[in-house]
Amino acid sequence: MIRDGYHIRCANGFTGLQHHISALIERMYSTRGLQIYHPELAQTEHQTTIVACRGDHLFATLTVGIDSENGLMADTLYRPEIDAARARGGRVCEVTRMAMDPEHNSADVMADLFQLVYLLTRRIYRMTDLFIEVHPRHAGFYRRMLGYRVVGEERVCPRVGAPAVLMHMSQQEVDELIAQHAGKETSSTRSLYRLFAPPAEMLALQRQLTAQLLR
């Protein structure tokens, strides 16, 4: 995704980016007093990493995890809550390892990242339920701007040594919010979905992303 002054891409297969991804996560986590863990050691074939860059400077990243025989990272704390979705026939996935340099943080960047999350999880992998573990103080943002709901009580995440809550979003609900708001930047709503691309551009992005994953 080429934007004014930055671009966002799928990082799988680009080994040269791994060091920069790890460095950003370590720097952002350490400034918040979180424990440092090494994401390159935990990467699996069921995960896709997305990055945002200005030129050669990587300033944001997150990883999409698709359910597999090993489960999700969020199963460590919230297996019963996620199993409830599985028991309903849900195809579950998660967003993990999110880090963004505050100097480059903006609603546009956040919307672009989650637009690719949607294309991966809903349009390509056909997932039905998306989970994310966030610090309790960030839960309000995800509720207001993206429509997530807290479905798992506050617990201490052993990977980073900090409190977390589990949030959930039905992908069908995302479909509806995108249909209602995408491409309407001037809308009065605060929803990040207004910053998503209109249908034709989103379809083109989907094809581009699918082609990259196939390569």
WOLINLIN-V145713 format. One record per residue. N is the residue number from 1. RES is the residue in one letter. PHI is phi as a letter, one per 40 degrees, with the letter a starting at -180 (none if undefined). OMEGA is omega in whole degrees, 0 to 359 (* if undefined). Layout:
BEGIN
N|RES|PHI|OMEGA, N|RES|PHI|OMEGA
END
This chain:
BEGIN
1|M|none|179, 2|I|c|180, 3|R|b|180, 4|D|c|176, 5|G|g|178, 6|Y|a|174, 7|H|b|180, 8|I|b|184, 9|R|a|169, 10|C|c|186, 11|A|c|180, 12|N|d|179, 13|G|g|179, 14|F|b|187, 15|T|c|180, 16|G|c|180, 17|L|c|188, 18|Q|d|179, 19|H|c|181, 20|H|c|177, 21|I|c|180, 22|S|c|182, 23|A|c|179, 24|L|c|180, 25|I|c|181, 26|E|c|181, 27|R|c|182, 28|M|c|179, 29|Y|c|183, 30|S|c|179, 31|T|c|178, 32|R|b|178, 33|G|g|181, 34|L|c|175, 35|Q|c|180, 36|I|c|171, 37|Y|b|189, 38|H|b|186, 39|P|c|181, 40|E|c|180, 41|L|c|185, 42|A|b|183, 43|Q|c|179, 44|T|b|180, 45|E|c|181, 46|H|c|182, 47|Q|b|176, 48|T|b|181, 49|T|c|179, 50|I|b|181, 51|V|b|173, 52|A|b|184, 53|C|b|165, 54|R|b|188, 55|G|g|179, 56|D|c|184, 57|H|c|177, 58|L|c|185, 59|F|b|178, 60|A|a|178, 61|T|a|168, 62|L|a|180, 63|T|b|175, 64|V|c|178, 65|G|b|179, 66|I|b|182, 67|D|d|181, 68|S|a|178, 69|E|c|178, 70|N|c|179, 71|G|g|178, 72|L|b|175, 73|M|c|181, 74|A|c|176, 75|D|c|180, 76|T|d|181, 77|L|b|193, 78|Y|b|181, 79|R|d|181, 80|P|d|181, 81|E|c|180, 82|I|c|177, 83|D|c|178, 84|A|c|177, 85|A|c|177, 86|R|c|182, 87|A|c|178, 88|R|c|183, 89|G|g|182, 90|G|c|173, 91|R|b|193, 92|V|b|178, 93|C|a|184, 94|E|a|169, 95|V|b|180, 96|T|b|171, 97|R|f|180, 98|M|c|178, 99|A|a|180, 100|M|a|176, 101|D|c|183, 102|P|c|178, 103|E|c|183, 104|H|b|183, 105|N|c|177, 106|S|a|177, 107|A|c|181, 108|D|c|180, 109|V|c|180, 110|M|c|179, 111|A|c|179, 112|D|c|179, 113|L|d|184, 114|F|c|172, 115|Q|c|176, 116|L|c|174, 117|V|d|180, 118|Y|c|181, 119|L|c|179, 120|L|c|190, 121|T|c|186, 122|R|c|187, 123|R|c|185, 124|I|c|183, 125|Y|c|175, 126|R|f|176, 127|M|c|181, 128|T|b|186, 129|D|b|181, 130|L|b|179, 131|F|b|175, 132|I|a|173, 133|E|c|180, 134|V|b|173, 135|H|c|182, 136|P|d|182, 137|R|c|179, 138|H|c|185, 139|A|c|181, 140|G|c|178, 141|F|c|182, 142|Y|c|177, 143|R|c|184, 144|R|c|191, 145|M|c|184, 146|L|b|175, 147|G|g|179, 148|Y|c|176, 149|R|b|176, 150|V|c|180, 151|V|b|179, 152|G|b|185, 153|E|c|183, 154|E|c|176, 155|R|a|180, 156|V|c|179, 157|C|c|183, 158|P|c|182, 159|R|c|184, 160|V|b|178, 161|G|g|182, 162|A|a|179, 163|P|c|177, 164|A|a|167, 165|V|b|177, 166|L|c|177, 167|M|b|187, 168|H|b|175, 169|M|a|172, 170|S|c|180, 171|Q|c|174, 172|Q|c|176, 173|E|c|178, 174|V|c|176, 175|D|d|184, 176|E|c|180, 177|L|c|177, 178|I|c|179, 179|A|c|183, 180|Q|c|192, 181|H|b|190, 182|A|d|178, 183|G|g|182, 184|K|b|185, 185|E|d|183, 186|T|c|180, 187|S|d|180, 188|S|c|180, 189|T|c|177, 190|R|c|184, 191|S|d|176, 192|L|c|181, 193|Y|c|178, 194|R|c|180, 195|L|c|176, 196|F|c|181, 197|A|c|173, 198|P|c|189, 199|P|d|184, 200|A|c|180, 201|E|c|179, 202|M|c|178, 203|L|c|178, 204|A|c|177, 205|L|c|179, 206|Q|c|179, 207|R|c|180, 208|Q|c|181, 209|L|c|178, 210|T|c|180, 211|A|c|180, 212|Q|c|181, 213|L|c|178, 214|L|c|178, 215|R|c|*
END
